[in-house]
Amino acid sequence: MNHSGANQKYDVIVLGAGAAGLMCALEAGKRGRRVLLLERADRIGKKILISGGGRCNFTNLHTGPENFISANRHFAKSALARYTPADFVRFIEKHGIPYHEKKLGQLFCDRTASDITLMLERECRDAGVEIRLNTKLRQARKSEVGKNDAQKNRHFTVQAEDASFGAPRLVVATGGLSIPKIGATSFGYDLARQFGLKIEPARAALVPLVFSERDRKRWCDLAGVSIEVVASIRSTKRNSKPAFRENMLFTHRGISGPAILQTSSYWDGKESIHLDLVPDRKLVAELRERGHHDEASWRLLLREVLPRRFADRWLETYPLAGNSDRAFADAERQLHEWEVKPEATEGYGKAEVTAGGVDTNELSAQTMESRKVPGLFFVGEVVDVTGQLGGFNFQWAWASGFCAGHAV
C-alpha cells in the first residue's frame, strides 16, 4: 500500500491511522476525496489491537455526553449525536464481525481486535485511500498558492523523513501521549501550538494510582487482591465528580482496577480518594441479627464480606476500639469511608488515554475544523474530550472522525 506519492495530488492528508484517523479517511474517501493516510508505526490501529485485552471494547451502548471529560462539556454532543454506537454496530454487522456485550453496555469483539482493523483497512482500500506506514513526520506547514488574494489557495505541506506531501486539507489524528511504547508522541499538540491553537494541559487518565511510601508498606504486599468498591472524589467545587462502583485491585505500587481507573481521570493530583469497601452492607445490623457482638464475630463477618487477606490486614491496621456500640459504629463507618491519598499516577506508560488536548473552543463542534486555520482539523484523542472507561473513547474517535470525514 505504500506508493511514492510525493508528486500526487491529494484533497486530504490524514495524520495518524488510529481509530479516528481511519474513520475520517474512509468517510472522506467514500465522498470521492483523494485521501492520503500517514502512519508512523509499521501497522494501522495499534491501540485498537491492544485494547480490551486484545478484543477491543469498540463502543458503549449507553454513550452520552455525561461519559466525557472536557473543559467544555457540551462540545462532544453534536458529533456523538451524528454518529452513534448503533451506527458503529451496523458497520461491524455489515462486515459479519461477531461481538458481545460484557457488562454496563460495553461491546467487545468475540474473536480478536484485528477484526476491527481489517474492516477499517478494507473500507479504506475500497474508498481509494492511500495508506503509507512507517512514515515519520518532521513538520507540517501552511503555504498560500496563487498570485492575488482571490486566487490564493491554502495548501498544507507535510514533510516526512523521505518525502513531502501536499493537500488543501489536513486532519490531525495523532492521538495523545499514552502508551509511548506503541509510538505515542506530542506531534499533534506541537502542531496545534504551531498554528496558534490553545491547548488544555495534557495529563494521564484511566491510569493506576501510586500510594505514598507509608501506604505502600502497609498495603502493597496484597498485590492481586481485588475488592468491589464505590470510589469517588469529594469535590468542593460545584461541578460534582461521579462515583464509580466497580472492582479495585491492589498493585505492587498502589491501586488499580476499573473503579480506580475511572476515578483517576477526575483526580487533580492532590485530592483524597474516598472508598466504600462494603457498599450497601449494614455490618453492625448484620451482627445484631446473628446475636453476636464481639471482636471475634466482627473478624468473622469481615472475612466473609472482604477478601480474607485484606480483612486480616484491615483489622491489624484498624483494630476494633472495644465492644461498645460506638466502637462498632466507628469501625463500620471507616469501612464505608476509607480515605486514601495517592502520591501520583503511574503516568503515560500505563495510562489508557490522555486527558486534555486541543481546546474545544478552537474547533467547530460539527466538523472538527479549526476556527482560526481553515482546512485544519483535529479528531480523536488529541482533542480535549476524554471518555470514561468502557468503550467511550472509541466512540468519540469514530464520531469525531466521521464528522471530519464529511467536512473535508
C-alpha positions as CSV (number, residue, x, y, z in Angstrom):
1,M,0.0,0.0,0.0
2,N,3.0,2.3,0.2
3,H,3.3,4.2,-3.1
4,S,5.7,7.1,-3.8
5,G,3.2,9.9,-3.6
6,A,5.4,12.9,-3.4
7,N,4.0,14.5,-6.6
8,Q,0.5,13.1,-6.5
9,K,-2.4,15.4,-5.9
10,Y,-4.4,14.8,-2.7
11,D,-7.5,16.5,-1.4
12,V,-6.9,15.5,2.2
13,I,-4.0,14.3,4.2
14,V,-4.8,12.5,7.5
15,L,-2.0,12.2,10.1
16,G,-2.4,9.0,12.2
17,A,-4.0,5.7,11.3
18,G,-5.7,5.1,14.7
19,A,-9.5,4.8,15.2
20,A,-10.3,8.5,14.4
21,G,-7.9,8.8,11.5
22,L,-9.1,5.6,9.8
23,M,-12.7,6.6,10.2
24,C,-12.1,10.1,8.8
25,A,-10.1,8.8,5.9
26,L,-12.6,6.1,4.8
27,E,-15.6,8.5,5.1
28,A,-13.7,11.2,3.1
29,G,-12.7,8.6,0.5
30,K,-16.3,7.4,0.1
31,R,-17.2,11.0,-0.8
32,G,-14.7,10.9,-3.7
33,R,-11.9,12.8,-1.9
34,R,-8.4,11.7,-2.7
35,V,-7.0,10.8,0.7
36,L,-3.5,10.1,1.9
37,L,-3.3,8.5,5.4
38,L,0.2,8.7,7.0
39,E,1.1,6.5,10.0
40,R,4.4,6.4,11.8
41,A,4.1,2.8,13.0
42,D,4.5,-0.4,10.9
43,R,0.8,-1.2,11.1
44,I,-2.5,0.6,11.4
45,G,-4.7,0.8,14.6
46,K,-2.1,-0.3,17.1
47,K,-4.2,1.0,20.0
48,I,-7.2,-0.8,18.7
49,L,-5.2,-4.1,18.6
50,I,-4.1,-3.9,22.2
51,S,-7.3,-2.6,23.7
52,G,-9.7,-4.6,25.7
53,G,-7.2,-7.4,26.3
54,G,-6.9,-7.8,22.5
55,R,-10.6,-8.0,22.0
56,C,-11.2,-4.2,21.6
57,N,-14.0,-2.6,23.6
58,F,-15.1,-0.8,20.5
59,T,-18.1,1.2,21.8
60,N,-20.6,1.5,24.7
61,L,-24.4,1.2,24.1
62,H,-25.0,3.8,26.8
63,T,-22.8,6.6,25.4
64,G,-23.9,10.1,26.4
65,P,-22.2,13.5,26.9
66,E,-22.0,12.7,30.6
67,N,-19.5,10.0,29.9
68,F,-16.8,12.5,28.8
69,I,-14.5,14.9,30.4
70,S,-13.7,18.2,28.7
71,A,-13.3,21.9,29.7
72,N,-16.4,22.3,27.6
73,R,-18.8,19.5,28.5
74,H,-21.2,20.4,25.6
75,F,-18.7,20.2,22.8
76,A,-19.0,16.4,22.2
77,K,-22.8,16.4,22.0
78,S,-23.1,17.2,18.3
79,A,-20.6,14.6,17.0
80,L,-22.0,11.9,19.4
81,A,-25.5,12.6,18.1
82,R,-24.4,12.4,14.4
83,Y,-22.6,9.1,14.8
84,T,-23.9,6.8,17.5
85,P,-23.0,3.4,18.9
86,A,-25.9,1.9,16.8
87,D,-24.2,3.3,13.7
88,F,-20.9,1.6,14.5
89,V,-22.7,-1.7,15.4
90,R,-24.4,-1.6,12.0
91,F,-21.0,-1.1,10.4
92,I,-19.4,-4.2,12.0
93,E,-22.6,-6.3,11.4
94,K,-22.3,-5.4,7.7
95,H,-18.8,-7.0,7.8
96,G,-20.1,-10.0,9.8
97,I,-18.0,-9.4,12.8
98,P,-19.3,-11.3,15.9
99,Y,-19.4,-9.3,19.2
100,H,-20.9,-9.5,22.7
101,E,-21.9,-7.2,25.5
102,K,-19.7,-7.8,28.5
103,K,-21.3,-5.5,31.1
104,L,-22.5,-2.0,31.5
105,G,-23.1,-1.6,27.7
106,Q,-19.5,-2.5,26.8
107,L,-19.2,-4.2,23.4
108,F,-16.3,-6.4,22.6
109,C,-15.2,-8.5,19.6
110,D,-15.9,-12.2,20.1
111,R,-12.7,-13.1,18.3
112,T,-10.0,-10.5,18.1
113,A,-9.5,-6.8,17.8
114,S,-7.8,-7.3,14.4
115,D,-11.4,-7.9,13.0
116,I,-11.9,-4.2,13.5
117,T,-8.6,-3.1,11.9
118,L,-9.1,-5.4,9.0
119,M,-12.6,-4.0,8.5
120,L,-11.3,-0.4,8.6
121,E,-8.4,-1.2,6.2
122,R,-10.8,-2.9,3.7
123,E,-13.1,0.1,3.8
124,C,-10.2,2.5,3.3
125,R,-9.0,0.4,0.3
126,D,-12.5,0.3,-1.2
127,A,-12.7,4.1,-0.8
128,G,-9.4,4.6,-2.6
129,V,-7.5,5.8,0.4
130,E,-3.7,5.6,0.1
131,I,-2.1,4.4,3.4
132,R,1.6,4.9,4.0
133,L,3.1,3.2,7.0
134,N,6.5,3.7,8.7
135,T,6.2,7.4,7.9
136,K,7.9,9.6,10.5
137,L,6.7,13.1,10.3
138,R,9.1,16.0,10.6
139,Q,6.8,19.0,10.2
140,A,3.6,20.4,8.7
141,R,3.3,23.9,7.4
142,K,0.8,26.0,5.5
143,S,1.6,27.9,2.4
144,E,-0.5,30.1,0.2
145,V,-0.5,29.4,-3.5
146,G,-1.7,32.0,-6.0
147,K,-0.8,35.4,-7.2
148,N,-3.6,37.5,-5.7
149,D,-6.0,37.2,-2.7
150,A,-8.9,36.0,-4.8
151,Q,-6.8,33.1,-6.3
152,K,-4.9,32.3,-3.1
153,N,-5.3,28.6,-2.2
154,R,-4.4,27.5,1.2
155,H,-2.2,24.5,1.0
156,F,-0.7,22.3,3.7
157,T,2.7,20.6,3.2
158,V,3.7,17.7,5.3
159,Q,7.3,16.8,5.5
160,A,8.2,13.2,6.3
161,E,11.8,11.8,6.5
162,D,11.8,10.6,3.0
163,A,9.2,12.6,1.1
164,S,6.8,15.6,1.3
165,F,3.1,15.7,0.6
166,G,0.6,18.5,0.0
167,A,-3.1,18.9,0.2
168,P,-5.6,21.8,0.9
169,R,-7.0,19.9,4.0
170,L,-5.0,18.4,6.8
171,V,-6.6,16.2,9.6
172,V,-4.6,15.7,12.7
173,A,-5.5,12.3,14.3
174,T,-2.1,11.7,16.0
175,G,-3.6,10.7,19.4
176,G,-2.3,11.6,22.9
177,L,0.8,10.8,25.0
178,S,-0.5,7.5,26.4
179,I,1.4,4.2,25.9
180,P,4.7,5.6,24.3
181,K,5.9,2.1,23.7
182,I,3.4,1.9,20.7
183,G,4.6,5.2,19.3
184,A,2.7,8.0,21.1
185,T,4.3,11.4,20.6
186,S,3.3,15.0,21.2
187,F,3.3,15.8,17.5
188,G,-0.5,16.7,17.4
189,Y,-0.2,19.2,20.3
190,D,3.0,20.7,18.9
191,L,1.3,21.2,15.6
192,A,-1.7,22.8,17.2
193,R,0.5,25.2,19.1
194,Q,2.5,26.0,15.9
195,F,-0.8,27.1,14.3
196,G,-1.7,29.2,17.3
197,L,-4.3,27.0,18.9
198,K,-4.8,26.8,22.6
199,I,-4.2,23.5,24.5
200,E,-5.8,22.3,27.7
201,P,-2.8,20.8,29.7
202,A,-2.4,17.1,29.0
203,R,-2.4,14.5,31.8
204,A,-2.5,10.8,32.2
205,A,-6.1,9.4,32.5
206,L,-7.6,6.0,33.1
207,V,-4.4,5.2,34.9
208,P,-3.4,3.3,38.1
209,L,-2.6,5.4,41.2
210,V,0.6,5.1,43.3
211,F,0.4,5.1,47.1
212,S,2.6,7.1,49.4
213,E,5.6,5.2,50.8
214,R,3.8,4.6,54.1
215,D,0.7,3.1,52.4
216,R,2.9,1.1,50.0
217,K,4.5,-0.6,53.0
218,R,1.1,-1.2,54.6
219,W,-0.9,-2.5,51.6
220,C,1.1,-3.4,48.6
221,D,2.1,-6.9,49.5
222,L,-1.6,-7.5,48.9
223,A,-1.0,-7.0,45.2
224,G,-3.5,-9.1,43.2
225,V,-6.3,-8.8,45.8
226,S,-9.5,-7.3,44.3
227,I,-12.5,-5.8,46.1
228,E,-15.8,-4.3,44.8
229,V,-15.9,-0.7,46.0
230,V,-17.5,2.6,45.3
231,A,-14.7,5.1,44.5
232,S,-15.3,8.8,44.5
233,I,-13.6,12.2,44.9
234,R,-15.3,14.6,47.3
235,S,-15.2,17.8,45.3
236,T,-15.7,21.1,46.9
237,K,-16.4,22.8,43.6
238,R,-19.9,22.9,42.2
239,N,-19.1,20.5,39.3
240,S,-19.5,17.3,41.3
241,K,-17.4,14.3,40.3
242,P,-19.0,11.0,39.6
243,A,-18.7,7.9,41.9
244,F,-17.9,4.5,40.3
245,R,-19.0,1.1,41.7
246,E,-16.6,-1.5,40.3
247,N,-13.6,-3.5,41.3
248,M,-10.4,-2.1,42.9
249,L,-7.2,-4.0,42.6
250,F,-4.1,-3.7,44.8
251,T,-0.9,-3.5,42.8
252,H,2.8,-3.6,43.8
253,R,2.8,0.3,43.9
254,G,-0.8,1.3,44.7
255,I,-4.3,0.6,43.4
256,S,-5.8,0.0,40.0
257,G,-8.9,-1.8,38.6
258,P,-11.9,-0.3,36.8
259,A,-13.1,1.8,39.8
260,I,-9.7,3.4,40.3
261,L,-9.0,3.9,36.5
262,Q,-12.3,5.7,36.2
263,T,-11.7,7.9,39.3
264,S,-8.1,8.7,38.1
265,S,-9.4,10.7,35.2
266,Y,-11.1,13.2,37.6
267,W,-8.2,13.3,40.1
268,D,-6.3,16.6,40.3
269,G,-3.2,15.1,41.8
270,K,-3.9,16.4,45.3
271,E,-7.3,15.2,46.4
272,S,-8.1,12.2,48.6
273,I,-9.9,9.3,47.0
274,H,-12.9,8.0,49.1
275,L,-13.6,4.3,49.0
276,D,-16.6,2.5,50.3
277,L,-15.2,-1.0,50.8
278,V,-18.6,-2.6,51.8
279,P,-21.2,-0.9,49.6
280,D,-24.8,-1.5,50.6
281,R,-23.8,-3.6,53.6
282,K,-25.0,-2.7,57.2
283,L,-22.5,-4.7,59.1
284,V,-23.4,-3.7,62.7
285,A,-27.1,-4.6,61.9
286,E,-26.0,-7.9,60.5
287,L,-24.0,-8.7,63.7
288,R,-27.0,-7.9,65.8
289,E,-29.2,-10.2,63.7
290,R,-26.7,-13.0,64.4
291,G,-26.9,-12.3,68.1
292,H,-23.1,-11.8,68.4
293,H,-21.4,-8.5,69.3
294,D,-17.8,-9.1,70.0
295,E,-14.4,-8.8,68.3
296,A,-14.3,-12.5,67.1
297,S,-17.7,-12.2,65.4
298,W,-16.6,-8.9,63.8
299,R,-13.5,-10.6,62.4
300,L,-15.6,-13.5,61.1
301,L,-18.0,-11.1,59.4
302,L,-15.2,-9.0,57.7
303,R,-13.6,-12.2,56.4
304,E,-17.0,-13.1,54.8
305,V,-17.6,-9.7,53.1
306,L,-14.0,-8.9,52.2
307,P,-11.1,-11.0,50.7
308,R,-9.6,-12.8,53.7
309,R,-6.0,-11.4,53.3
310,F,-7.4,-7.8,53.1
311,A,-9.8,-8.4,56.1
312,D,-6.9,-9.6,58.3
313,R,-4.7,-6.6,57.3
314,W,-7.5,-4.2,57.8
315,L,-8.1,-5.5,61.4
316,E,-4.4,-5.2,62.1
317,T,-4.3,-1.6,60.8
318,Y,-7.7,-0.5,62.2
319,P,-8.4,-2.7,65.3
320,L,-11.8,-2.5,66.9
321,A,-11.7,0.0,69.8
322,G,-13.7,-2.0,72.3
323,N,-17.1,-3.7,72.4
324,S,-19.3,-0.7,72.7
325,D,-22.0,0.2,70.1
326,R,-19.9,3.4,69.4
327,A,-16.8,1.3,68.6
328,F,-18.7,-0.9,66.2
329,A,-20.4,2.1,64.5
330,D,-17.0,3.8,64.1
331,A,-15.4,0.6,62.7
332,E,-18.2,0.3,60.2
333,R,-18.0,4.0,59.2
334,Q,-14.3,3.6,58.5
335,L,-15.0,0.8,56.0
336,H,-17.6,2.9,54.2
337,E,-15.4,5.9,54.2
338,W,-11.8,4.8,53.7
339,E,-9.8,7.8,52.6
340,V,-6.5,7.3,50.7
341,K,-4.2,10.0,49.4
342,P,-2.3,8.8,46.4
343,E,1.1,10.2,45.7
344,A,1.0,10.1,41.9
345,T,-0.3,8.3,38.9
346,E,1.6,5.6,37.0
347,G,2.0,8.1,34.2
348,Y,1.6,7.8,30.4
349,G,3.3,4.4,30.2
350,K,0.3,2.8,32.0
351,A,-2.4,5.3,31.1
352,E,-5.1,4.2,28.6
353,V,-5.8,7.7,27.4
354,T,-4.6,11.3,27.7
355,A,-6.9,13.9,29.1
356,G,-6.6,17.5,27.9
357,G,-5.6,18.4,24.4
358,V,-6.6,20.9,21.7
359,D,-9.0,23.4,23.3
360,T,-12.5,22.7,22.0
361,N,-13.2,26.4,21.7
362,E,-10.7,26.4,18.9
363,L,-12.8,23.9,16.9
364,S,-16.2,23.6,15.2
365,A,-18.3,21.0,17.1
366,Q,-20.0,20.0,13.9
367,T,-16.9,19.5,11.7
368,M,-13.8,19.5,14.0
369,E,-12.3,22.2,11.8
370,S,-10.1,24.8,13.4
371,R,-11.8,28.2,13.6
372,K,-8.5,30.0,13.1
373,V,-7.0,27.9,10.3
374,P,-9.4,26.9,7.6
375,G,-8.7,23.4,6.3
376,L,-7.1,22.2,9.5
377,F,-9.0,19.6,11.5
378,F,-8.3,17.7,14.8
379,V,-10.1,14.5,15.7
380,G,-9.9,11.8,18.4
381,E,-7.8,11.7,21.5
382,V,-5.7,14.8,20.5
383,V,-8.8,16.9,21.2
384,D,-9.8,17.8,24.8
385,V,-12.5,15.2,25.0
386,T,-11.8,12.2,27.2
387,G,-14.2,9.3,27.7
388,Q,-14.7,7.2,30.7
389,L,-13.6,3.5,30.7
390,G,-15.7,1.1,28.8
391,G,-15.7,1.9,25.0
392,F,-16.5,5.6,25.2
393,N,-13.1,6.8,23.9
394,F,-13.5,4.6,20.8
395,Q,-17.0,6.0,20.2
396,W,-15.6,9.6,20.4
397,A,-12.9,8.5,17.9
398,W,-15.5,7.1,15.4
399,A,-17.8,10.1,15.9
400,S,-15.2,12.9,15.6
401,G,-13.6,11.1,12.6
402,F,-16.9,10.6,10.9
403,C,-17.8,14.4,11.3
404,A,-14.4,15.5,9.9
405,G,-14.6,12.9,7.1
406,H,-17.9,14.5,6.0
407,A,-16.4,18.0,6.1
408,V,-13.0,17.7,4.5
